[in-house]
Amino acid sequence: MSGAKISSSSSLSASALGDWQPKSHQATIGYIVQEKLGITEPVDEVVLIPYKGPNSYTGEDMVEINCHGSPIVTREILNLALAHGARLAQAGEFTKRGFLAGRIDLTQAEAVLDLIHSKTERQSRLALSVLKGQLGEEIKAVRSKLMELLTRIVAGIDFPEEVGDLATDDIESITHDCMARLDQLAKTSRSGRYLREGLKLAIVGRPNAGKSSLLNQMLNFERAIVTDIPGTTRDSIEEPVDVNGIPVILIDTAGVRVTEDAVEKIGIARTSKAIEASDLVVFLLDLSQGVGEEEEVIAAKLIEFERPYLVVKNKVDLKNKAESENQQVQQEVENAEVPMLQNLAETKPAVQPQAIEISARYGNGLELLKAAIEEWALAGSPLQELGGSLNQRQGQLCLRALESLTYLKDSVKAGLPHDCLGTDLRQAVDALDEISGVAVTEEVITEVFANFCIGK
């Protein structure tokens, strides 16, 4: 069955209706009919569910018609509804009506969009937490404390003899508490970006280091061609993958080496672009080859583009073969004194101090790598405790509120008049009101709901 929603009231006609009156939230089975040349014809057998406001998705009176899934039938019913005064809903109109009716705040409305676009379980769970109102409640709680403080300051200004100035210690205590809570919220913005938009992860290394094998292993299917011939990958390959609930765009790049091959040079240039465009880089070392000029080139690129990186040592499975030789090679990797690599470590330390050892061929160590990627993406963000994450719009407003409270602390220390303190407080409250939609411009509302699909 597929559902069709209309934004104005409509009637379900059938010869046996009589004095039937719809009851809110109760399903009724019947027929949609139409008249052609004076003859009444059934269009489809449907289930009709009325919803009386305010207990509906929009907070208004609504009716939902569930019909059989044929596009022809759905189109006929839709045309009948339009002929009887309904109109097509605009993008996001149902959620927008719910927001304007006060049934949900703006954080919940934006969570609906996140839920629709979610591609992993973690995305959907976090979006659902925000939709339940957990994030909005935290923002309202901070706003309530600031409003109480603002009220007391204003009362002291308006009634100096009866109320007097609020004690500085009280202002500093409340401000400190609110800033700590807002700082926790602001930390979720970074991880929220990766959870919503995806994290770009470039895999770089010398030719035949195992980059394509690692890509295939993480995807669980052979996306890239793998051979023992160095330079097989000539172009960057991008594939989405779920890494512990985080949507990651894997980028398999061409091996970096000094070469005169014109095509391979183009591939290496694209590898540089992939590093520049990535959020995180897997720097893949080949345990069977040690560290050399190729790694110096990659290290230079990481320094140039200031990219965070994970050092991953591949081909750990070769440790069991020619043990004495491999121990020597491994020791070379451990103790390599390559100036550029040392410079890299001093300039931009790796995400993890210890390298992760894997076998891209057999999948050994893959879970450790995934855990490291997850840890970097979330970066200690208190997502579960706060019931979700701020999006870019909300994160910027949260930082604006924090900035205003920082000015407030400085004003208190400087001994400025309380009307100046009130101005800083008001700006912080206004920023929080924009997050929840208590005070927001029509332009912002239009922008928020423009990305919704029709029907939501």
Disulfide bonds with the S-S distance in Angstrom:
none
